[in-house]
Structure formats: C-alpha cells, structure tokens
C-alpha cells in the first residue's frame, strides 16, 4: 500500500468518524462482539500463524495471546456502557446554581502500531480499547511476523468495514507513510529507538501518544525467598516465547548467600519445564529472524555460561542460557536482551540492589522474590518501574483490572481494561449553569463592596 492509498484510508475513516456512527454504545458493543466471534472462529489459524512466525505451540498461543485477547474484549463489552456515560461532579460555590459532569469522548482516527513478539495480543488489546472508546483504527502490524500480520488482516476484514478498522501491511516505507498522516492518537508498542521516532513524528501534528517500550527488567531475589518456587516462576517468565517478551526478567540480582542454590534450582526448573534438550522440544519457540538470532548469540560469553549456550542456526533456536560472574560492563548488560539468555549478578545488601536498578534507565517491569514484607514494601516503593510482581513474574499484565504501561525510558501511558478506554478517550468537563440567577459581582467595573463577596465565593 503506497502513501496515496494510506492517505485515502485515513480520510475515509475520518469521514466515517464525523458521521458519529461510532458514538452509540450499542454500536461499539456490536463491533466488539464481531471481533470476539471472529477471533474465536480463527483460533486454529492464529495458532498456526504464531507457530510459523515464532515457533509457539498451540497451548502457549492460546494462554498468552488468544485467551488473553478474548478476555480483554469481553471485559470491554461488559463495562463500556458504564465507562462511556456521564458522571456527575460536585460544584463549588463559585459555580453556584449549576450542575457539573465529565464524559469521555473518543479522539477520532487512531493508529495502533503493533510489535512482532506477541503480534495478536499486543494488537487486539489496544484495538479493543480503541473500539470501545468510539474511535476508528488503522493497524500497522510488524513486518517481522508476516504470517500473523496476514491473519490479523483477514480477521479485521471479516469483522469490520475498512472505514472502522483497516490493516496496513508492509515495512519501513509504510511506517513512514503512516507517520506522515495527522492522527488523533497513536498507540505504539516496540523498541526505544523506533518509539523515539514515533514520538518525534507525532509531535509535528501535536498528536498524543502512548509508548509501550521495554528495557532491562530486573529480577531481585533475597535470602528469604522460596527458592524452588522462585526458580519455577523465573524460568517460566524468562523463557516464555523464547525470551522475546518485553516484561521478561532481563537479569537476576541475587543475594550472594543464595545465588548458587537459586541457579541450581533454575537449572532443574528448566529441565522440568522444557526437558533435558530444549532445542528438540517442539513446545520451545524460536528467535523471530536471523538478525535477532545473531544479535542474541553475540551477547553470550561462553566462559560465563553455566547452563545452555547451544544453538540451532537452521531453526533459529537458542537454548535457555544462564551466565554467572556477570558484571555491569559485560555486553549482555549493555542492552535489552530480548532472548533466552539470563545473566546473574549478586549483591550483599538490599540497598546495593536497589541502587543498582535506580542508577539505570527505568525498566518496564521489576520482580522481587522475598518473604520479608518490609523488604517487599521497600522495593515496590523505592525502585522505579512500570509494573511488576512480588514473588512472581509476568503475571501483572495478565489482568484487565489493572493498567499496564511503562515510565521514563520504558514508555508512557497505560492500557488494559478501563485504562485502555481512558487511553483512547479525552475526559471532557462540562458545567451547566442556571440562567435565572446571575452573580453581578463577577463583572467589571470592580468596586470595594464586591471584594468581600468575591473572597467568600472563590476562597
């Protein structure tokens, strides 16, 4: 699709939005129900696409993409009627004899730029929020997951007319053409470098943005942690989707007193979950393409590997890998890994771990394993991060009842559930005044007798 075609799509959606067809709640619910039904009907095709692009097995595809997407769509259907209504607010004395309310209104024509690592979940969740909010949507899926992008296009064509939801496939040229347009809102999920570009291009039109980025998400484990449970949950969170998860534990910060025991427990957890030879396990995924495969391999220092390190170049697979003796100066600590490599660093006091994380760019997630309530409160209060878990990994994003998003270098804005609806709407404040009374003291000319009355009303 060339720039002219993209412009025509945007203008068609803008004309459709101006008809107010997206405003009635019943129309939003109807669109969401169509989306739910079509996604349900395409479950096998979605799983096949995810297997082709990322090597995901059917159960992982359903657990981490299809099922969560359907749950989010159901949540939007169940609650959009209440969220979209008018909500009364109190008025102060300065607005005597008046009523006040807020109502959330859609931005208009929106752009959702989706990533390749969870191509359905991270497209369908913001899409559901944008539709519930009353917007039209243009979706730009990633060129790195072509099978998933093609299936997303089929789903949207079956569920919607292009005046409501359209999918633009392609690569850099299409991205540039899309960012040339004047959008009412842009929702981007991806890396920091492209996120900066999106924000810069959006600023040309003063377009508001949500940026869901990433970063090096730490996993801190203290000496009181239940090491066996921690190991199982860390292994699950790290090697899910072959480590290609923005909120995966990027590195471990472990109390030196329990580091050896924890690493041994993680080794056993990997074998329990993925077998003694993960590279031959059909349930273990692959790296998305050769470029990322070579990048992740370049982060592995064979001298520091205590588990894994094996690769299958033909299948683009890297075994679950643990590295010990890692320092902050190692290559693996210089960038977000986004692959199945887990570096382990140690600390002596919790202050040291907290300072280590705080001295680096704000991560998207942080995980802390501890049975010490005071330490739990310290880490969640003192360490900046987008969201996280105590005694678990990943699971804070698997709910529609809390927002999910980054801060600082890991992004801005949030979504999931009500937060998605709020992200794609503007809260409009309205005062409705009576006309049978008009306070004369607020008008010029000013006089001394008015001053005490003004102070009474506005103090």
C-alpha positions, -999 to +999 in steps of 0.1 A: +000+000+000+016+033-011+013+067+006-017+077-016-036+046-006-028+051+030-040+087+029-072+075+013-078+050+041-072+077+067-096+102+050-122+075+047-121+068+084-121+105+092-153+110+071-169+079+088-160+092+123-176+125+115-209+108+108-210+099+146-216+062+137-190+051+163-205+071+192-235+050+203-225+024+229-246-002+212-225+002+180-193-001+200-205-033+217-217-047+184-182-041+168-165-058+198-188-088+197-180-092+160-143-091+169-148-116+197-167-140+174-142-138+145-111-142+168-128-173+184-135-187+149-099-182+138-083-198+169-065-226+149-054-202+121-040-178+148-021-206+164-007-217+130+005-182+123+022-179+157+039-213+151+051-201+117+065-168+130+077-176+165+075-214+169+048-211+195+029-243+204-010-242+204-013-241+242+011-212+246-006-194+217-039-197+235-026-190+270-006-159+261-023-144+231-058-158+221-072-163+255-060-131+270-073-112+239-107-127+242-108-119+280-100-083+273-126-080+246-152-095+270-142-070+297-146-041+273-181-053+263-192-057+299-181-023+311-181+002+282-217+012+289-208+025+323-175+040+313-190+059+284-217+075+304-218+109+320-206+111+356-217+139+379-192+160+398-197+184+427-196+221+421-181+247+444-196+280+455-181+299+425-204+278+403-235+280+424-268+270+408-251+247+383-245+211+376-213+195+365-203+163+348-175+146+330-178+125+299-151+106+280-151+112+243-131+094+215-101+111+200-112+101+164-089+084+139-062+064+157-031+044+147-021+012+165+015+002+157+020-034+169+051-055+175+061-089+163+068-107+196+031-110+207+015-100+174-021-108+182-023-099+219-005-066+215-027-057+186-061-069+198-059-055+233-054-019+222-077-024+193-105-035+217-099-004+239-099+019+209-132+005+196-148+006+230-138+042+232-156+050+199-126+056+176-118+043+142-085+024+140-057+018+115-035-011+125+001-015+114+014-050+123+051-058+122+067-070+090+088-094+111+058-116+118+043-119+083+020-149+089+005-132+119+001-099+101-017-116+072-040-134+097-047-101+115-057-086+082-081-114+075-097-112+110-102-074+107-116-077+071-141-103+083-151-084+115-152-047+103-155-025+073-123-006+064-140+027+074-139+014+110-108-008+112-082-012+085-049-031+084-018-017+066+008-043+060+044-036+049+077-024+062+096+009+066+080+027+037+045+020+050+056+031+085+069+064+072+037+070+051+016+063+082+036+087+103+032+114+077-005+115+085-021+137+111-036+112+136-058+120+165-039+094+186-010+070+182-005+038+202+029+023+197+044-009+211+081-017+203+116-007+209+130+025+223+147+036+191+116+034+169+095+048+199+115+080+198+110+083+161+072+078+165+071+104+192+091+129+172+069+124+141+037+127+162+049+159+177+048+175+142+010+173+145+007+176+183-006+141+183-008+124+217+009+091+220+011+060+242+046+043+240+049+008+253+086+002+251+108-021+272+142-020+289+162-042+312+137-055+337+154-068+369+145-097+390+158-093+426+159-124+449+168-120+485+179-146+510+144-152+525+128-162+491+113-196+485+139-206+460+121-235+445+090-215+437+111-186+426+131-208+402+099-222+386+084-188+381+116-171+369+121-199+344+086-196+331+088-158+328+123-158+312+119-185+286+083-179+276+082-171+239+120-179+239+127-148+260+111-124+235+089-107+260+092-070+269+085-078+306+107-109+308+132-109+337+162-094+318+187-102+346+189-116+381+202-096+411+206-123+438+217-122+474+251-138+472+243-161+501+217-180+480+229-174+444+244-209+439+212-226+453+190-204+431+209-211+399+208-248+407+170-246+412+166-227+379+186-254+361+162-280+375+132-259+366+143-256+330+146-294+328+112-299+343+095-274+320+114-279+288+133-312+291+169-321+291+173-309+254+151-279+249+163-274+213+145-306+203+113-297+223+085-287+199+070-266+227+101-244+228+099-214+204+124-198+181+140-164+176+119-144+151+146-139+124+183-143+117+191-107+126+179-111+161+194-146+164+228-132+156+224-103+180+214-125+209+242-150+202+267-121+203+256-114+239+266-148+251+301-151+267+309-189+266+333-185+295+304-175+318+278-200+306+267-224+333+236-237+315+227-239+278+246-219+252+237-244+225+222-231+193+205-244+162+212-220+134+189-236+109+159-235+132+169-201+148+168-216+182+190-208+212+188-230+243+179-215+277+211-200+288+224-188+322+255-168+327+273-164+360+300-140+371+284-112+350+293-076+357+277-044+347+303-039+320+295-071+301+279-069+267+248-088+279+242-059+304+245-032+278+211-036+261+178-053+265+184-090+258+150-099+243+161-136+241+167-167+261+198-155+280+197-149+317+227-131+333+231-135+371+246-108+393+249-109+430+246-083+458+254-083+496+228-059+509+194-049+495+205-013+494+231-023+468+205-040+446+181-010+448+209+014+440+219-007+410+185-006+394+179+031+403+212+041+386+199+027+353+171+037+329+137+029+343+126-006+333+092-017+321+090-043+349+106-053+382+102-086+401+111-092+437+112-126+454+112-124+492+092-135+522+102-103+540+072-079+540+093-048+549+117-056+521+088-061+497+074-026+506+109-011+501+114-024+467+080-016+453+082+019+468+118+029+461+125+012+427+111+030+397+094+007+371+063+004+350+047-025+368+058-058+383+052-086+408+062-097+442+070-135+442+061-139+406+070-129+370+050-116+341+015-121+356+008-085+364+000-080+327-025-109+326-054-089+340-080-064+328-084-050+363-051-030+364-034-008+339-001-019+323+025+005+310+060+020+314+076+051+327+107+070+318+128+051+293+103+022+293+074+043+279+044+064+288+007+058+292-010+025+300-037+002+289-058-029+298-094-028+309-106+006+319-072+021+313-075+012+276-108+030+274-093+060+291-062+060+269-083+063+238-106+090+251-104+125+263-122+134+296-144+164+288-155+185+317-188+204+314-206+230+337-243+236+331-254+269+347-288+282+355-299+315+339-325+327+365-296+339+387-265+358+376-239+370+401-233+406+394-201+409+415-180+390+390-184+416+363-165+449+359-164+476+370-149+464+402-158+481+435-149+479+471-182+464+481-177+435+458-144+424+473-156+405+504-183+388+483-156+377+458-135+363+486-165+344+500-172+328+467-137+319+455-117+314+486 
